[in-house]
Amino acid sequence: MKINGKERNFKLTIGASGELASICPDGDINRIGEVFEGDFAHIPTAAAKLVSTLNKWYEIDKAWQNGQRNIDKVDYLREVEVLALDIETFTALVNEAVATLNGDRKTEMKVEDNPGKKPDATDEEAEA
């Protein structure tokens, strides 16, 4: 999504996980959904932290991958910039960050019981 003329992307890294855990109950990143429940007073700030953190770590990773070692100078959305957005843009940006968070947290793994076994073979055929 383009914000202030720059495409803004997100990535959940170990660094981002640690930062986001700081706003979660008991510091548990798996409980991040609870941050967005209840009293509205803290929700916009928590959402801005989510957006800013995931964007910052995307930019740090991108800079690092491009050989830039001075990662303190990466251009990312600050929380105050996120909070200054209109409601429609803010909501769209938060939804995009949440989708990235949920997508990056999923791990898919295929496990084969017997890699040498044909899919429709019986156990006796596989041993032969």
SEPA-81231 format. One record per residue: x, y negated, z of N, C-alpha, C in turn; residue number from 1. Coordinates in nm, 2 decimals. Atoms other than C-alpha are relative to their C-alpha. Last residue first. Layout:
<node n_px="X" n_py="Y" n_pz="Z" ca_px="X" ca_py="Y" ca_pz="Z" c_px="X" c_py="Y" c_pz="Z" resi="NUM"/>
...
END
This chain:
<node n_px="-0.06" n_py="-0.09" n_pz="0.10" ca_px="0.93" ca_py="5.53" ca_pz="-0.15" c_px="0.10" c_py="-0.07" c_pz="-0.09" resi="128"/>
<node n_px="-0.12" n_py="-0.07" n_pz="-0.06" ca_px="0.88" ca_py="5.32" ca_pz="0.17" c_px="0.06" c_py="0.08" c_pz="-0.11" resi="127"/>
<node n_px="-0.11" n_py="0.10" n_pz="-0.03" ca_px="0.65" ca_py="5.07" ca_pz="-0.01" c_px="0.13" c_py="0.06" c_pz="0.05" resi="126"/>
<node n_px="-0.05" n_py="0.04" n_pz="0.13" ca_px="0.43" ca_py="5.35" ca_pz="-0.16" c_px="0.12" c_py="-0.10" c_pz="0.02" resi="125"/>
<node n_px="-0.07" n_py="-0.12" n_pz="0.06" ca_px="0.38" ca_py="5.50" ca_pz="0.19" c_px="0.07" c_py="-0.04" c_pz="-0.13" resi="124"/>
<node n_px="-0.12" n_py="-0.01" n_pz="-0.08" ca_px="0.28" ca_py="5.16" ca_pz="0.34" c_px="0.09" c_py="0.11" c_pz="-0.06" resi="123"/>
<node n_px="0.02" n_py="-0.05" n_pz="-0.14" ca_px="0.02" ca_py="5.12" ca_pz="0.07" c_px="0.14" c_py="0.01" c_pz="0.06" resi="122"/>
<node n_px="-0.05" n_py="-0.13" n_pz="-0.03" ca_px="0.08" ca_py="4.89" ca_pz="-0.23" c_px="-0.03" c_py="0.04" c_pz="0.14" resi="121"/>
<node n_px="0.11" n_py="-0.09" n_pz="-0.01" ca_px="-0.15" ca_py="4.60" ca_pz="-0.32" c_px="0.05" c_py="0.15" c_pz="0.03" resi="120"/>
<node n_px="0.12" n_py="0.05" n_pz="-0.06" ca_px="0.09" ca_py="4.31" ca_pz="-0.25" c_px="-0.11" c_py="0.11" c_pz="0.02" resi="119"/>
<node n_px="0.09" n_py="0.06" n_pz="0.10" ca_px="0.40" ca_py="4.51" ca_pz="-0.33" c_px="-0.12" c_py="-0.04" c_pz="0.06" resi="118"/>
<node n_px="0.13" n_py="-0.07" n_pz="0.02" ca_px="0.63" ca_py="4.56" ca_pz="-0.03" c_px="-0.08" c_py="-0.07" c_pz="-0.11" resi="117"/>
<node n_px="-0.02" n_py="-0.09" n_pz="0.11" ca_px="0.99" ca_py="4.44" ca_pz="-0.04" c_px="-0.13" c_py="0.07" c_pz="-0.04" resi="116"/>
<node n_px="-0.02" n_py="0.07" n_pz="0.13" ca_px="0.91" ca_py="4.13" ca_pz="0.17" c_px="0.02" c_py="0.10" c_pz="-0.12" resi="115"/>
<node n_px="-0.09" n_py="-0.09" n_pz="0.06" ca_px="0.75" ca_py="4.34" ca_pz="0.45" c_px="0.03" c_py="-0.06" c_pz="-0.14" resi="114"/>
<node n_px="-0.02" n_py="-0.11" n_pz="-0.09" ca_px="0.55" ca_py="4.13" ca_pz="0.69" c_px="0.11" c_py="0.09" c_pz="-0.05" resi="113"/>
<node n_px="0.03" n_py="-0.13" n_pz="0.07" ca_px="0.58" ca_py="3.82" ca_pz="0.48" c_px="0.04" c_py="0.11" c_pz="0.10" resi="112"/>
<node n_px="-0.07" n_py="-0.11" n_pz="-0.07" ca_px="0.55" ca_py="3.48" ca_pz="0.66" c_px="-0.04" c_py="0.13" c_pz="-0.07" resi="111"/>
<node n_px="0.05" n_py="-0.13" n_pz="0.04" ca_px="0.46" ca_py="3.17" ca_pz="0.47" c_px="0.08" c_py="0.11" c_pz="0.07" resi="110"/>
<node n_px="-0.10" n_py="-0.10" n_pz="0.01" ca_px="0.52" ca_py="2.85" ca_pz="0.66" c_px="-0.07" c_py="0.13" c_pz="-0.05" resi="109"/>
<node n_px="0.06" n_py="-0.12" n_pz="0.06" ca_px="0.33" ca_py="2.53" ca_pz="0.65" c_px="0.12" c_py="0.09" c_pz="-0.01" resi="108"/>
<node n_px="-0.11" n_py="-0.08" n_pz="0.05" ca_px="0.42" ca_py="2.26" ca_pz="0.90" c_px="-0.07" c_py="0.12" c_pz="-0.06" resi="107"/>
<node n_px="0.04" n_py="-0.14" n_pz="0.04" ca_px="0.17" ca_py="1.98" ca_pz="0.97" c_px="0.13" c_py="0.07" c_pz="-0.06" resi="106"/>
<node n_px="-0.01" n_py="-0.09" n_pz="-0.11" ca_px="0.31" ca_py="1.68" ca_pz="1.15" c_px="-0.04" c_py="0.14" c_pz="-0.03" resi="105"/>
<node n_px="-0.14" n_py="-0.03" n_pz="-0.03" ca_px="0.40" ca_py="1.49" ca_pz="0.83" c_px="0.01" c_py="0.10" c_pz="0.12" resi="104"/>
<node n_px="-0.06" n_py="-0.08" n_pz="0.11" ca_px="0.04" ca_py="1.51" ca_pz="0.70" c_px="0.14" c_py="0.05" c_pz="0.04" resi="103"/>
<node n_px="0.06" n_py="-0.13" n_pz="0.00" ca_px="-0.12" ca_py="1.39" ca_pz="1.03" c_px="0.06" c_py="0.09" c_pz="-0.10" resi="102"/>
<node n_px="-0.03" n_py="-0.06" n_pz="-0.13" ca_px="0.12" ca_py="1.10" ca_pz="1.06" c_px="-0.05" c_py="0.14" c_pz="0.00" resi="101"/>
<node n_px="-0.14" n_py="-0.04" n_pz="0.01" ca_px="0.10" ca_py="1.02" ca_pz="0.69" c_px="0.03" c_py="0.07" c_pz="0.13" resi="100"/>
<node n_px="0.00" n_py="-0.12" n_pz="0.10" ca_px="-0.29" ca_py="1.02" ca_pz="0.71" c_px="0.15" c_py="0.05" c_pz="-0.01" resi="99"/>
<node n_px="0.05" n_py="-0.12" n_pz="-0.07" ca_px="-0.26" ca_py="0.80" ca_pz="1.03" c_px="0.00" c_py="0.12" c_pz="-0.10" resi="98"/>
<node n_px="-0.10" n_py="-0.04" n_pz="-0.09" ca_px="-0.04" ca_py="0.55" ca_pz="0.84" c_px="-0.04" c_py="0.13" c_pz="0.08" resi="97"/>
<node n_px="-0.11" n_py="-0.06" n_pz="0.08" ca_px="-0.28" ca_py="0.53" ca_pz="0.55" c_px="0.11" c_py="0.05" c_pz="0.09" resi="96"/>
<node n_px="0.04" n_py="-0.13" n_pz="0.06" ca_px="-0.57" ca_py="0.48" ca_pz="0.78" c_px="0.11" c_py="0.07" c_pz="-0.08" resi="95"/>
<node n_px="0.00" n_py="-0.10" n_pz="-0.11" ca_px="-0.38" ca_py="0.21" ca_pz="0.97" c_px="-0.04" c_py="0.14" c_pz="-0.05" resi="94"/>
<node n_px="-0.14" n_py="-0.03" n_pz="-0.03" ca_px="-0.31" ca_py="0.03" ca_pz="0.64" c_px="0.01" c_py="0.10" c_pz="0.12" resi="93"/>
<node n_px="-0.05" n_py="-0.09" n_pz="0.10" ca_px="-0.67" ca_py="0.05" ca_pz="0.53" c_px="0.14" c_py="0.04" c_pz="0.03" resi="92"/>
<node n_px="0.06" n_py="-0.13" n_pz="0.00" ca_px="-0.79" ca_py="-0.08" ca_pz="0.86" c_px="0.05" c_py="0.09" c_pz="-0.10" resi="91"/>
<node n_px="-0.05" n_py="-0.07" n_pz="-0.12" ca_px="-0.54" ca_py="-0.37" ca_pz="0.87" c_px="-0.06" c_py="0.14" c_pz="0.01" resi="90"/>
<node n_px="-0.13" n_py="-0.04" n_pz="0.03" ca_px="-0.63" ca_py="-0.47" ca_pz="0.51" c_px="0.06" c_py="0.08" c_pz="0.12" resi="89"/>
<node n_px="0.01" n_py="-0.10" n_pz="0.11" ca_px="-1.00" ca_py="-0.48" ca_pz="0.59" c_px="0.14" c_py="0.06" c_pz="-0.03" resi="88"/>
<node n_px="0.05" n_py="-0.13" n_pz="-0.05" ca_px="-0.95" ca_py="-0.65" ca_pz="0.93" c_px="0.00" c_py="0.11" c_pz="-0.11" resi="87"/>
<node n_px="0.15" n_py="0.00" n_pz="-0.01" ca_px="-0.73" ca_py="-0.93" ca_pz="0.80" c_px="-0.05" c_py="0.14" c_pz="0.03" resi="86"/>
<node n_px="0.07" n_py="-0.04" n_pz="0.12" ca_px="-0.36" ca_py="-0.89" ca_pz="0.87" c_px="-0.15" c_py="-0.02" c_pz="0.03" resi="85"/>
<node n_px="0.04" n_py="0.13" n_pz="0.07" ca_px="-0.19" ca_py="-1.09" ca_pz="1.16" c_px="-0.08" c_py="0.03" c_pz="-0.13" resi="84"/>
<node n_px="0.11" n_py="0.06" n_pz="-0.07" ca_px="-0.18" ca_py="-0.77" ca_pz="1.38" c_px="-0.05" c_py="-0.13" c_pz="-0.07" resi="83"/>
<node n_px="0.11" n_py="-0.09" n_pz="0.02" ca_px="0.04" ca_py="-0.60" ca_pz="1.12" c_px="-0.13" c_py="-0.06" c_pz="0.07" resi="82"/>
<node n_px="0.04" n_py="0.01" n_pz="0.14" ca_px="0.28" ca_py="-0.89" ca_pz="1.11" c_px="-0.13" c_py="0.08" c_pz="-0.03" resi="81"/>
<node n_px="0.07" n_py="0.13" n_pz="0.01" ca_px="0.29" ca_py="-0.90" ca_pz="1.49" c_px="-0.05" c_py="-0.02" c_pz="-0.14" resi="80"/>
<node n_px="0.14" n_py="-0.01" n_pz="-0.06" ca_px="0.38" ca_py="-0.53" ca_pz="1.49" c_px="-0.08" c_py="-0.13" c_pz="-0.01" resi="79"/>
<node n_px="0.00" n_py="0.02" n_pz="-0.14" ca_px="0.67" ca_py="-0.59" ca_pz="1.25" c_px="-0.14" c_py="0.01" c_pz="0.06" resi="78"/>
<node n_px="0.11" n_py="0.08" n_pz="-0.06" ca_px="0.65" ca_py="-0.45" ca_pz="0.90" c_px="0.01" c_py="0.00" c_pz="0.15" resi="77"/>
<node n_px="0.12" n_py="-0.08" n_pz="-0.04" ca_px="0.98" ca_py="-0.33" ca_pz="0.78" c_px="-0.10" c_py="-0.09" c_pz="0.06" resi="76"/>
<node n_px="0.12" n_py="0.08" n_pz="0.01" ca_px="1.28" ca_py="-0.48" ca_pz="0.60" c_px="-0.12" c_py="0.09" c_pz="0.03" resi="75"/>
<node n_px="0.11" n_py="-0.05" n_pz="0.09" ca_px="1.60" ca_py="-0.29" ca_pz="0.70" c_px="-0.13" c_py="-0.09" c_pz="0.02" resi="74"/>
<node n_px="0.05" n_py="0.11" n_pz="0.08" ca_px="1.88" ca_py="-0.50" ca_pz="0.86" c_px="-0.12" c_py="0.04" c_pz="-0.09" resi="73"/>
<node n_px="0.06" n_py="0.10" n_pz="-0.08" ca_px="1.96" ca_py="-0.28" ca_pz="1.16" c_px="-0.07" c_py="-0.11" c_pz="-0.09" resi="72"/>
<node n_px="0.14" n_py="-0.01" n_pz="0.00" ca_px="2.02" ca_py="0.00" ca_pz="0.91" c_px="-0.08" c_py="-0.10" c_pz="0.09" resi="71"/>
<node n_px="0.04" n_py="0.10" n_pz="-0.10" ca_px="2.37" ca_py="-0.11" ca_pz="0.84" c_px="-0.15" c_py="0.00" c_pz="0.00" resi="70"/>
<node n_px="-0.02" n_py="-0.04" n_pz="-0.13" ca_px="2.47" ca_py="0.22" ca_pz="0.68" c_px="-0.03" c_py="-0.10" c_pz="0.11" resi="69"/>
<node n_px="-0.01" n_py="0.12" n_pz="-0.08" ca_px="2.32" ca_py="0.18" ca_pz="0.34" c_px="0.02" c_py="0.04" c_pz="0.15" resi="68"/>
<node n_px="-0.13" n_py="0.03" n_pz="-0.04" ca_px="2.40" ca_py="0.49" ca_pz="0.14" c_px="0.02" c_py="-0.13" c_pz="0.08" resi="67"/>
<node n_px="-0.06" n_py="0.08" n_pz="0.11" ca_px="2.07" ca_py="0.51" ca_pz="-0.05" c_px="0.14" c_py="-0.04" c_pz="0.04" resi="66"/>
<node n_px="-0.02" n_py="-0.09" n_pz="0.12" ca_px="1.96" ca_py="0.80" ca_pz="0.18" c_px="0.06" c_py="-0.07" c_pz="-0.12" resi="65"/>
<node n_px="-0.11" n_py="-0.10" n_pz="-0.03" ca_px="2.03" ca_py="0.58" ca_pz="0.48" c_px="0.02" c_py="0.09" c_pz="-0.12" resi="64"/>
<node n_px="-0.12" n_py="0.07" n_pz="0.00" ca_px="1.82" ca_py="0.29" ca_pz="0.34" c_px="0.12" c_py="0.10" c_pz="0.02" resi="63"/>
<node n_px="-0.03" n_py="0.04" n_pz="0.14" ca_px="1.53" ca_py="0.52" ca_pz="0.26" c_px="0.14" c_py="-0.06" c_pz="-0.01" resi="62"/>
<node n_px="-0.04" n_py="-0.12" n_pz="0.07" ca_px="1.55" ca_py="0.68" ca_pz="0.61" c_px="0.03" c_py="-0.03" c_pz="-0.14" resi="61"/>
<node n_px="-0.13" n_py="-0.05" n_pz="-0.04" ca_px="1.56" ca_py="0.34" ca_pz="0.77" c_px="0.04" c_py="0.12" c_pz="-0.07" resi="60"/>
<node n_px="-0.10" n_py="0.09" n_pz="0.05" ca_px="1.27" ca_py="0.22" ca_pz="0.56" c_px="0.14" c_py="0.03" c_pz="0.04" resi="59"/>
<node n_px="0.00" n_py="-0.03" n_pz="0.15" ca_px="1.05" ca_py="0.52" ca_pz="0.64" c_px="0.12" c_py="-0.08" c_pz="-0.06" resi="58"/>
<node n_px="-0.08" n_py="-0.12" n_pz="0.01" ca_px="1.15" ca_py="0.48" ca_pz="1.01" c_px="0.00" c_py="0.04" c_pz="-0.15" resi="57"/>
<node n_px="-0.14" n_py="0.02" n_pz="-0.04" ca_px="1.03" ca_py="0.12" ca_pz="1.01" c_px="0.09" c_py="0.12" c_pz="-0.03" resi="56"/>
<node n_px="-0.06" n_py="0.07" n_pz="0.11" ca_px="0.71" ca_py="0.20" ca_pz="0.83" c_px="0.15" c_py="-0.02" c_pz="0.02" resi="55"/>
<node n_px="-0.01" n_py="-0.09" n_pz="0.11" ca_px="0.62" ca_py="0.47" ca_pz="1.08" c_px="0.06" c_py="-0.07" c_pz="-0.13" resi="54"/>
<node n_px="-0.10" n_py="-0.10" n_pz="-0.03" ca_px="0.70" ca_py="0.24" ca_pz="1.37" c_px="0.02" c_py="0.10" c_pz="-0.12" resi="53"/>
<node n_px="-0.14" n_py="0.05" n_pz="0.00" ca_px="0.52" ca_py="-0.06" ca_pz="1.23" c_px="0.11" c_py="0.11" c_pz="0.02" resi="52"/>
<node n_px="-0.03" n_py="0.04" n_pz="0.13" ca_px="0.20" ca_py="0.13" ca_pz="1.15" c_px="0.15" c_py="-0.05" c_pz="-0.01" resi="51"/>
<node n_px="-0.01" n_py="-0.12" n_pz="0.09" ca_px="0.19" ca_py="0.32" ca_pz="1.48" c_px="0.04" c_py="-0.04" c_pz="-0.14" resi="50"/>
<node n_px="-0.13" n_py="-0.07" n_pz="-0.03" ca_px="0.28" ca_py="0.00" ca_pz="1.68" c_px="0.01" c_py="0.13" c_pz="-0.09" resi="49"/>
<node n_px="-0.11" n_py="0.08" n_pz="0.06" ca_px="0.00" ca_py="-0.19" ca_pz="1.50" c_px="0.14" c_py="0.07" c_pz="0.03" resi="48"/>
<node n_px="0.00" n_py="-0.03" n_pz="0.15" ca_px="-0.24" ca_py="0.09" ca_pz="1.58" c_px="0.11" c_py="-0.08" c_pz="-0.07" resi="47"/>
<node n_px="-0.05" n_py="-0.14" n_pz="0.02" ca_px="-0.14" ca_py="0.07" ca_pz="1.95" c_px="0.00" c_py="0.03" c_pz="-0.15" resi="46"/>
<node n_px="-0.14" n_py="0.00" n_pz="-0.03" ca_px="-0.19" ca_py="-0.31" ca_pz="1.95" c_px="0.07" c_py="0.14" c_pz="-0.02" resi="45"/>
<node n_px="-0.07" n_py="0.07" n_pz="0.11" ca_px="-0.53" ca_py="-0.28" ca_pz="1.78" c_px="0.16" c_py="0.00" c_pz="0.02" resi="44"/>
<node n_px="0.00" n_py="-0.07" n_pz="0.12" ca_px="-0.64" ca_py="-0.01" ca_pz="2.03" c_px="0.07" c_py="-0.07" c_pz="-0.12" resi="43"/>
<node n_px="-0.14" n_py="-0.05" n_pz="0.04" ca_px="-0.54" ca_py="-0.18" ca_pz="2.35" c_px="0.01" c_py="0.07" c_pz="-0.13" resi="42"/>
<node n_px="-0.10" n_py="0.11" n_pz="-0.03" ca_px="-0.85" ca_py="-0.40" ca_pz="2.41" c_px="0.14" c_py="0.05" c_pz="-0.04" resi="41"/>
<node n_px="-0.04" n_py="0.06" n_pz="0.12" ca_px="-1.09" ca_py="-0.14" ca_pz="2.25" c_px="0.12" c_py="-0.10" c_pz="0.02" resi="40"/>
<node n_px="0.00" n_py="0.15" n_pz="-0.01" ca_px="-1.11" ca_py="0.06" ca_pz="2.57" c_px="0.06" c_py="-0.06" c_pz="-0.13" resi="39"/>
<node n_px="0.03" n_py="0.08" n_pz="-0.12" ca_px="-1.18" ca_py="0.43" ca_pz="2.50" c_px="0.00" c_py="-0.15" c_pz="-0.03" resi="38"/>
<node n_px="0.13" n_py="-0.03" n_pz="-0.06" ca_px="-1.01" ca_py="0.64" ca_pz="2.23" c_px="-0.01" c_py="-0.10" c_pz="0.12" resi="37"/>
<node n_px="0.10" n_py="0.07" n_pz="0.08" ca_px="-0.72" ca_py="0.54" ca_pz="2.00" c_px="-0.14" c_py="0.03" c_pz="0.05" resi="36"/>
<node n_px="-0.04" n_py="0.14" n_pz="-0.01" ca_px="-0.44" ca_py="0.64" ca_pz="2.24" c_px="-0.11" c_py="-0.09" c_pz="-0.07" resi="35"/>
<node n_px="0.06" n_py="0.06" n_pz="-0.12" ca_px="-0.61" ca_py="0.97" ca_pz="2.28" c_px="0.03" c_py="-0.15" c_pz="0.02" resi="34"/>
<node n_px="0.14" n_py="0.03" n_pz="0.02" ca_px="-0.52" ca_py="1.06" ca_pz="1.93" c_px="-0.07" c_py="-0.06" c_pz="0.11" resi="33"/>
<node n_px="0.01" n_py="0.13" n_pz="0.05" ca_px="-0.15" ca_py="1.04" ca_pz="2.02" c_px="-0.15" c_py="-0.04" c_pz="-0.03" resi="32"/>
<node n_px="0.12" n_py="0.07" n_pz="-0.06" ca_px="-0.18" ca_py="1.34" ca_pz="2.25" c_px="-0.02" c_py="-0.14" c_pz="-0.06" resi="31"/>
<node n_px="0.11" n_py="-0.08" n_pz="0.03" ca_px="0.06" ca_py="1.56" ca_pz="2.05" c_px="-0.13" c_py="-0.06" c_pz="0.05" resi="30"/>
<node n_px="0.04" n_py="0.04" n_pz="0.13" ca_px="0.32" ca_py="1.29" ca_pz="2.09" c_px="-0.13" c_py="0.07" c_pz="-0.05" resi="29"/>
<node n_px="0.02" n_py="-0.12" n_pz="0.09" ca_px="0.33" ca_py="1.36" ca_pz="2.46" c_px="-0.06" c_py="-0.04" c_pz="-0.14" resi="28"/>
<node n_px="-0.11" n_py="0.00" n_pz="0.10" ca_px="0.48" ca_py="1.07" ca_pz="2.66" c_px="-0.01" c_py="0.12" c_pz="-0.10" resi="27"/>
<node n_px="-0.11" n_py="-0.09" n_pz="-0.05" ca_px="0.24" ca_py="1.16" ca_pz="2.95" c_px="0.12" c_py="0.01" c_pz="-0.10" resi="26"/>
<node n_px="0.01" n_py="-0.05" n_pz="-0.14" ca_px="-0.04" ca_py="0.99" ca_pz="2.76" c_px="0.11" c_py="0.10" c_pz="0.03" resi="25"/>
<node n_px="0.09" n_py="-0.11" n_pz="-0.02" ca_px="0.10" ca_py="0.84" ca_pz="2.44" c_px="-0.01" c_py="0.04" c_pz="0.14" resi="24"/>
<node n_px="0.14" n_py="0.05" n_pz="-0.02" ca_px="0.25" ca_py="0.50" ca_pz="2.39" c_px="-0.10" c_py="0.11" c_pz="0.03" resi="23"/>
<node n_px="0.00" n_py="0.10" n_pz="-0.12" ca_px="0.61" ca_py="0.61" ca_pz="2.45" c_px="-0.13" c_py="-0.06" c_pz="0.02" resi="22"/>
<node n_px="0.03" n_py="-0.08" n_pz="-0.13" ca_px="0.55" ca_py="0.92" ca_pz="2.23" c_px="-0.01" c_py="-0.10" c_pz="0.11" resi="21"/>
<node n_px="0.15" n_py="-0.02" n_pz="-0.01" ca_px="0.53" ca_py="0.68" ca_pz="1.93" c_px="-0.04" c_py="0.07" c_pz="0.13" resi="20"/>
<node n_px="0.06" n_py="0.13" n_pz="-0.03" ca_px="0.89" ca_py="0.58" ca_pz="1.98" c_px="-0.15" c_py="0.01" c_pz="0.02" resi="19"/>
<node n_px="-0.04" n_py="0.05" n_pz="-0.13" ca_px="1.01" ca_py="0.93" ca_pz="2.01" c_px="-0.06" c_py="-0.13" c_pz="0.04" resi="18"/>
<node n_px="0.08" n_py="-0.08" n_pz="-0.10" ca_px="0.81" ca_py="1.05" ca_pz="1.71" c_px="0.04" c_py="-0.04" c_pz="0.14" resi="17"/>
<node n_px="0.13" n_py="0.05" n_pz="0.00" ca_px="0.95" ca_py="0.76" ca_pz="1.50" c_px="-0.08" c_py="0.08" c_pz="0.11" resi="16"/>
<node n_px="0.00" n_py="0.13" n_pz="-0.07" ca_px="1.30" ca_py="0.86" ca_pz="1.59" c_px="-0.14" c_py="-0.06" c_pz="0.01" resi="15"/>
<node n_px="-0.03" n_py="-0.02" n_pz="-0.14" ca_px="1.24" ca_py="1.22" ca_pz="1.50" c_px="0.00" c_py="-0.13" c_pz="0.08" resi="14"/>
<node n_px="-0.13" n_py="-0.06" n_pz="-0.02" ca_px="1.09" ca_py="1.11" ca_pz="1.17" c_px="0.01" c_py="0.03" c_pz="0.15" resi="13"/>
<node n_px="-0.01" n_py="-0.04" n_pz="-0.14" ca_px="0.73" ca_py="1.05" ca_pz="1.07" c_px="0.14" c_py="0.07" c_pz="0.01" resi="12"/>
<node n_px="-0.06" n_py="-0.14" n_pz="-0.02" ca_px="0.74" ca_py="0.86" ca_pz="0.75" c_px="0.02" c_py="0.02" c_pz="0.14" resi="11"/>
<node n_px="-0.01" n_py="-0.05" n_pz="-0.13" ca_px="0.54" ca_py="0.56" ca_pz="0.61" c_px="0.07" c_py="0.14" c_pz="0.01" resi="10"/>
<node n_px="0.02" n_py="-0.15" n_pz="-0.01" ca_px="0.52" ca_py="0.35" ca_pz="0.30" c_px="0.04" c_py="0.04" c_pz="0.15" resi="9"/>
<node n_px="-0.03" n_py="-0.05" n_pz="-0.13" ca_px="0.48" ca_py="-0.02" ca_pz="0.24" c_px="-0.04" c_py="0.14" c_pz="0.01" resi="8"/>
<node n_px="0.07" n_py="-0.13" n_pz="-0.02" ca_px="0.50" ca_py="-0.16" ca_pz="-0.11" c_px="0.05" c_py="0.05" c_pz="0.14" resi="7"/>
<node n_px="-0.09" n_py="-0.12" n_pz="0.00" ca_px="0.62" ca_py="-0.52" ca_pz="-0.09" c_px="-0.09" c_py="0.12" c_pz="0.03" resi="6"/>
<node n_px="-0.08" n_py="-0.02" n_pz="0.12" ca_px="0.44" ca_py="-0.84" ca_pz="-0.20" c_px="0.09" c_py="0.12" c_pz="0.00" resi="5"/>
<node n_px="-0.09" n_py="0.12" n_pz="0.02" ca_px="0.31" ca_py="-0.94" ca_pz="0.14" c_px="0.10" c_py="0.03" c_pz="-0.11" resi="4"/>
<node n_px="0.02" n_py="0.10" n_pz="-0.10" ca_px="0.16" ca_py="-0.59" ca_pz="0.19" c_px="0.10" c_py="-0.11" c_pz="-0.01" resi="3"/>
<node n_px="-0.08" n_py="0.12" n_pz="0.01" ca_px="0.13" ca_py="-0.34" ca_pz="-0.09" c_px="-0.04" c_py="-0.11" c_pz="0.10" resi="2"/>
<node n_px="0.08" n_py="0.12" n_pz="0.00" ca_px="0.00" ca_py="0.00" ca_pz="0.00" c_px="0.09" c_py="-0.12" c_pz="0.00" resi="1"/>
END
